[in-house]
Structure formats: structure tokens, C-alpha cells
Amino acid sequence: MLVERLRASDEGAMAQLYDRYSGIVYSVALRVLNDTGAAEDVLQEVFLQLWRNPNVFDAGRGSLGAWLSVIARNRAIDALRKRKPMTDFDNVVLAVECNLESEAGRKVSIEKARAALTKVPADQRKALELAFFQGLTHTEIAAKTGEPLGTIKTRIRAALTALRKAMTEK
């Protein structure tokens, strides 16, 4: 297994993992950041983290590709928080947890999520997008929209519930 070889500091295993997963990590970061340079920085940070501490990954909790995607998304959101957000909400892509090695399954999940997002009320969708794609906290969203904090929390929770329900339906 490549991860076991990586834990033994095998550079060849790292090269193979990079070749296999760098496209996924880069595309997740690029979707969140919409900036190729920043996405490349996130790509480098994610693989440097994997090289320095491969024991953090637990194969019993999921696939390496999904784990790297989550790390990339979190790093990209951290990068967004360090700069002024400038996301265009008309073309926002929702990242969902799925088997990323199956491109067909990934495309189906993305289309399902997009369709589900169109059914979410506009105020809930906007709050959800501000939280997940601009990386704003609930308090920052409340300040930006002028809505009460409790309203923002309720909208995000309702949108997530609706999306979760839509994604689990057959």
C-alpha cells in the first residue's frame, strides 16, 4: 500500500500519490479560491503536510482521495479568510463527499447537489454559500447581510438539512 510506503519515508510512494491525487486536490482548491496561484499553494501545502505527517491519515475512516480533498477544502477556506472574498455565486460548485475515484459517480453527485441547491430558498442558499464558499463565520454572515445571527444559523441548518435529504434520496 502506498500510504504504508509513505510512512516509511519512501519518496517514490509520495511521487505516485502526488501523480494520482494532485489533480483532485488542485481542482478542489481552485473551485474554492478561483485563483490558480493560490490553488497551487494549497496543493503544495496539502502534500507537504501528507509527507511530514502521513500517520494522520486513517484508512479506516475513508479513502485517501476524499481525505486529501477535505484537507484541500479546509486549507483553501483558510486562504480565503486571509483575503477579501470575491466569489461569484452564479457559478458556485458544491463539493460533496463521494467516491472521488469514480468520475461518473462524482459527476452524478455534483449534478444532484446542483439540482438540490436550486430547490433551496434563495436566502438559505445565500447564507450557505457565504459560509462554505467564502469561508465566513455565522457572525460575519450576519454582519454582511444585516440579518440576526439566529436567523443565519437557522437558514444554514435548514439548507444543509435539505441538501442532506436530497443527497441521500435514491
C-alpha positions in Angstrom: 0.0 0.0 0.0 1.4 3.4 -0.9 0.5 5.0 2.4 2.5 2.4 4.3 5.5 3.1 2.0 5.0 6.8 2.6 5.1 6.2 6.3 8.5 4.6 5.8 9.6 7.9 4.0 9.6 6.4 0.5 9.9 9.3 -1.9 8.7 7.0 -4.8 5.4 6.4 -3.0 5.0 10.1 -2.5 5.5 10.7 -6.2 2.9 8.1 -7.0 0.4 9.6 -4.6 1.0 13.0 -6.0 0.5 11.8 -9.5 -2.7 10.1 -8.5 -4.3 12.8 -6.3 -2.8 16.1 -7.2 -5.5 16.8 -9.8 -8.3 16.3 -7.3 -6.6 18.4 -4.6 -5.8 21.2 -7.1 -9.4 21.2 -8.5 -11.0 21.4 -5.1 -8.7 24.3 -4.1 -9.3 26.0 -7.4 -13.1 25.7 -7.0 -13.0 27.4 -3.6 -10.3 30.0 -4.4 -10.9 30.7 -8.1 -7.2 31.6 -8.2 -4.7 29.3 -9.9 -1.7 30.6 -7.9 -3.5 30.3 -4.6 -4.8 26.8 -5.6 -1.2 25.7 -6.4 -0.1 27.0 -3.0 -2.8 24.9 -1.3 -1.8 21.9 -3.4 1.8 22.2 -2.2 0.7 22.7 1.4 -1.5 19.6 1.4 1.1 17.3 0.0 3.8 18.7 2.3 1.5 18.0 5.2 1.0 14.4 4.0 4.8 14.0 3.6 5.6 15.4 7.0 2.9 13.5 8.9 1.4 10.6 7.0 0.2 8.9 10.2 -2.7 11.5 10.4 -4.5 9.7 7.6 -6.7 6.8 8.9 -7.7 4.4 6.1 -10.5 3.0 8.3 -12.3 6.4 8.1 -12.3 6.7 4.3 -10.3 6.9 1.1 -7.1 8.9 0.8 -8.6 10.9 -2.1 -11.6 12.1 0.0 -9.3 12.9 2.9 -7.0 15.0 0.8 -10.0 16.8 -0.8 -11.3 17.7 2.7 -7.8 18.9 3.7 -7.6 21.0 0.5 -11.0 22.5 1.0 -10.1 23.5 4.6 -6.8 25.0 3.5 -8.5 26.9 0.7 -11.1 28.3 3.1 -8.2 29.4 5.4 -6.6 31.1 2.4 -9.9 32.8 1.7 -10.2 34.1 5.2 -6.8 35.8 4.8 -8.0 37.8 1.8 -11.1 39.7 0.8 -13.7 37.2 -0.6 -14.7 37.7 -4.2 -16.7 34.6 -5.2 -19.3 34.8 -8.0 -22.4 33.0 -6.6 -23.9 32.3 -10.0 -21.3 29.5 -10.7 -20.7 28.1 -7.3 -20.0 24.3 -7.2 -21.0 22.3 -4.2 -18.4 19.8 -3.0 -19.9 16.6 -1.7 -18.4 13.5 -0.1 -18.4 10.8 -2.7 -16.1 8.2 -4.1 -13.7 10.6 -5.9 -12.0 7.8 -7.8 -15.2 7.2 -9.7 -15.6 10.1 -12.1 -19.1 9.0 -13.1 -20.2 8.8 -9.5 -18.7 12.2 -8.8 -20.5 13.8 -11.8 -23.8 12.4 -10.7 -23.3 13.6 -7.2 -22.4 17.1 -8.4 -25.4 17.3 -10.6 -27.6 16.0 -7.8 -26.2 18.6 -5.5 -26.7 21.4 -8.0 -30.3 20.4 -8.6 -30.9 20.2 -4.8 -29.3 23.7 -4.4 -31.8 25.2 -6.9 -34.7 24.0 -4.7 -33.3 25.6 -1.5 -34.9 29.0 -0.9 -32.6 31.9 -2.0 -32.0 33.3 1.5 -30.9 29.9 2.7 -28.8 29.3 -0.3 -27.0 32.6 0.0 -26.2 32.0 3.7 -24.9 28.5 2.9 -22.7 29.8 0.0 -21.3 32.6 2.2 -20.4 30.0 4.8 -19.0 27.3 2.6 -17.5 29.1 -0.4 -16.4 32.4 1.2 -15.5 30.8 4.5 -17.4 33.3 6.5 -18.4 32.6 10.1 -22.1 32.8 11.1 -21.3 36.2 12.8 -19.6 37.5 9.7 -22.6 36.5 7.6 -25.0 38.2 10.0 -22.9 41.4 9.8 -22.6 41.2 6.0 -26.3 40.6 5.4 -27.7 42.6 8.3 -29.8 39.6 9.5 -29.9 38.4 13.1 -27.3 35.7 14.0 -30.0 33.2 14.9 -31.7 33.7 11.5 -28.4 33.0 9.8 -27.8 29.8 11.8 -31.3 28.6 11.1 -31.0 29.3 7.4 -27.7 27.4 7.1 -29.1 24.5 9.2 -32.2 24.3 7.1 -30.3 24.4 3.8 -27.9 21.7 5.0 -30.8 19.5 6.1 -32.5 20.0 2.7 -29.3 19.1 0.8 -28.5 16.1 3.0 -32.1 14.8 2.4 -31.8 15.4 -1.3 -28.3 13.7 -1.5 -29.5 10.6 0.4 -32.6 10.0 -1.7 -32.2 7.4 -4.4 
